[in-house]
Amino acid sequence: MPVILEKKYENNISLAVWQITESHDELQAMLPSEILTDAELASISHPQKQIEFFCSRLVIKHLANSLDIKYLGIKKDENGKPYLAGSKWQMSITHTSNYVAAVMHHSEALGVDMEKPSEKLKRIAHKFLSETERTEAESDIEKLCIYWSAKEALYKLYGKRKVIFNENLYVFPFLKKQVKISGKIKINDINEEYIIYIEKIDGYILVVAGK
Ligand SMILES: CC(C)(COP(=O)(O)OP(=O)(O)OC[C@H]1O[C@@H](n2cnc3c(N)ncnc32)[C@H](O)[C@@H]1OP(=O)(O)O)[C@@H](O)C(=O)NCCC(=O)NCCS
């Protein structure tokens, strides 16, 4: 399972992207039983989902090792937002069929998402983009994918349910060649801007959102 990209952004967010090459059993053997409990394993029935689950735990374990943090496993809060057991470090995970990516920061909430541009995004654009954003996106599937992934990453950063993507999450206008853009979460008493980093990997768009 080679790490194909590992980097630290200027705001101290660490990113690792892992390419999935191992079999289900090889991956399972890499996770000690005190980290991967029988109950966790039993909660995921589909073998492909188990592979994604193993890989995301392994990529976080890898990042934790690089950052010299003790890795005691991942737990979920009542909204499904993952957090590192016994640590104040913040984290986020995304998986695709071929890759998993994880980000960590010592204190600020953050989000990561990885998607492939697809025609489907044109059909659902009205559900996740405001009028202004739709005009900006110009039905370009790469731009639409950046908008979608940026909003998924902002959603993961916020971590709570009841977010209306085309009202509560905003991505400021950008050019496709930009590697750093910005966005906003406006919900209840929160009105905060965030930095959004963009990576292009093997036809995928990977987006990292943080302070
Ligand atoms: C939860 C959600 C963000 C996951 O995104 P996804 O593209 O399906 O899957 P990804 O692989 O990118 O991310 C999965 C990871 O998200 C994380 N996640 C789940 N719920 C989360 C939450 N509330 N906050 C932060 N992260 C969360 C988990 O760590 C999960 O990985 P794990 O199960 O291995 O721990 C997505 O399913 C979702 O609910 N989105 C919001 C609702 C929505 O899409 N609305 C549509 C508006 S048009």
The ligand as an ORCA input file, in Angstrom:
! r2SCAN-3c Opt
* xyz 0 1
  C     -20.665     11.509      5.209
  C     -20.300     11.891      3.785
  C     -19.694     13.288      3.802
  C     -19.272     10.863      3.266
  O     -18.810     11.219      1.988
  P     -18.601     10.137      0.837
  O     -18.135     10.863     -0.390
  O     -19.825      9.288      0.734
  O     -17.466      9.181      1.367
  P     -15.947      9.499      1.690
  O     -15.207      8.244      1.435
  O     -15.458     10.727      1.042
  O     -15.977      9.773      3.268
  C     -16.279      8.751      4.166
  C     -15.823      9.200      5.529
  O     -16.562     10.363      5.935
  C     -16.423     10.440      7.340
  N     -17.655     10.972      7.913
  C     -18.857     10.376      8.016
  N     -19.729     11.189      8.650
  C     -19.053     12.317      8.955
  C     -19.395     13.532      9.611
  N     -20.620     13.770     10.089
  N     -18.446     14.480      9.758
  C     -17.196     14.275      9.303
  N     -16.792     13.149      8.650
  C     -17.730     12.188      8.491
  C     -16.105      9.027      7.854
  O     -14.816      9.050      8.434
  C     -16.123      8.186      6.620
  O     -15.115      7.192      6.577
  P     -15.186      5.884      7.516
  O     -16.603      5.408      7.465
  O     -14.178      4.961      6.946
  O     -14.806      6.354      8.900
  C     -21.531     11.864      2.845
  O     -22.001     10.576      2.705
  C     -22.661     12.759      3.323
  O     -23.463     12.408      4.156
  N     -22.716     13.988      2.791
  C     -23.663     14.987      3.259
  C     -25.019     14.830      2.788
  C     -25.104     15.114      1.334
  O     -24.363     14.557      0.583
  N     -25.996     15.961      0.951
  C     -26.198     16.216     -0.455
  C     -26.445     17.681     -0.677
  S     -26.865     17.928     -2.341
*
